[in-house]
Amino acid sequence: MGYCPNTPDDIRQMLEVIGASSVEELFAPIPAGLRAKSFDLPPGMSELELMRLMREKAASSGADITPFIGGGIYDHFIPAAVDHLASRAEFYTAYTPYQPECSQGTLQALYEYQSTICRLTGMEASNASLYDGGTAVAEAALMSLRITGRHKVLLDASVNPLHREIVNEYLHGLSAQAVEVAPQGCASDLKRLMDSIDDQTAAVIVQTPNCFGSVQDFRELANKAHEHDALLIVSCYPIALGLVASPGEMGADIAVGDGQSLGNHLSFGGPYFGFIATRKRFIRNLPGRIVGETIDHQGRRGYVLTLQAREQHIKRHKATSNICSNQSLCALRGLIFCAALGQKGFGELAALNYDKAQYAKTVLTSIKGVELLNSGATFNEFTLILPRDAAEVVQQLLDKGVAAGLPLGGYYPGMERALVVTVTEKRTKEEIDRLAVLLEEVLWS
Amino acid sequence: MTKFFTKEHEWVEVVGEQATVGISEHAAHELGDITYVELPKIGKSVKQFDTLAAIESVKAASDIYAPLSGKVAEVNDALDEAPELVNQGAEAQGWICKLEGVDSAELSALMNAAAYAEYLKGL
């Protein structure tokens, strides 16, 4: 059975219009190394054969690697209630909640999600979610340009490098500029950031814990930004908020982050969701959907999409952003996760992460030649300096069944020996001890 | 004092070099309940017929254009808390902003009240 719906005649006609003589010629501009090696797929399998194959693959040695990798996406425990409730058909079938008369369940869930994000981040208004953490940071940057009418943001280079790339990409087409400020060691260079704020600065973008795992307080930075009518954007890791000061407490104007750690599986990179929350006075500049609570003509409580005049289907090219959707199901998982844990459980989860990471820090830094780079507080991630190339060490440890961390050399030239190690609540003492034994073995025997 | 009107339904009233700007009673009626007025920033310079501000109602979001060239000297802050003032008196307490440094020669491109009333009949 062919999977390509185009007949040879269709293909010939299309090539003729384009002016290419063959499909090969059409794809010629793509470098050979990046092109598919072959489309010669094996013949189809029966369901039974396929199940057997997948079971074999699931049981292979690569599938039970113990992950100590974070860097923005984290391996957290997901209570069974999350999968169960989020899989209910009522949520799956209600795609776009335009019509309050037939989508009260979805709308109420998103309203509760927004309330939860506000409580976590210490902010006053949240939208119904964005695509992921990176686009959330970029949307926050765009929001600051709209609010201030300025064209420059200061971007702390200890913000996740992938997120910075997205910010630069988004600003590129808007004749706006992101000025990166290098960190000092593992921490934001607060003095340089503060000295760099001027009356052309729309916002300062920072992250805590940052990509080295360092936790920082940005209260002073917030004050300095506000003196210049600039905004402070804080990207945060929601699980850490169970323990550290929220962006709202630090005086941030916009809080963003990746919501994956709230009840979403790693799933080889997505889908996840991003969150964005702000002060009430900036609510009209929030991108995307917002659900509001209201009453109907009989005085009953109900939920509707609100402040829609900001959006594309009404304001066209003058809309606040081109986001006209959200990540409902992933955001719903985030909500159920938070509800299942409760405020106390959330705090306990954060404490577990911190404690286990502190233990790992102690064990790993007792290995000869392994040093801790972070000088201040960390949460569940920290940066080690190894005696040799971290990427090589990680590769050797992978062969032994452990993903030891994220090597930073690819993102920070000169930091080839730096390794970011992440320890979530899922890592046991035995796993941490094993990592230490294997690391010592790889380094010294 | 005399009001002049644009084809886009703004009004302007000039006193010396300062002009008060708003949207017409007709525009306010057509828009329905006004929910938000995006006021311009003080100090913003505009040319005649440039986008000056924006207004949202339960039905639509529309731009407000500058009836004259000038610089925003004052905005009607009361609209932040009470956008319904535009519905209550679009040509009075519902004014949007004041422009300074205007040139009354530009008024020749606008309509007086009688001409605007005539213009509305033709819509």
Chai-1 contact restraints between the chains, C-beta under 6 A:
chainA,res_idxA,chainB,res_idxB,connection_type,confidence,min_distance_angstrom,max_distance_angstrom,comment,restraint_id
A,A309,B,E56,contact,1.0,0.0,6.0,A-B,restraint_1
A,A309,B,A61,contact,1.0,0.0,6.0,A-B,restraint_2
A,I314,B,A61,contact,1.0,0.0,6.0,A-B,restraint_3
A,K315,B,A61,contact,1.0,0.0,6.0,A-B,restraint_4
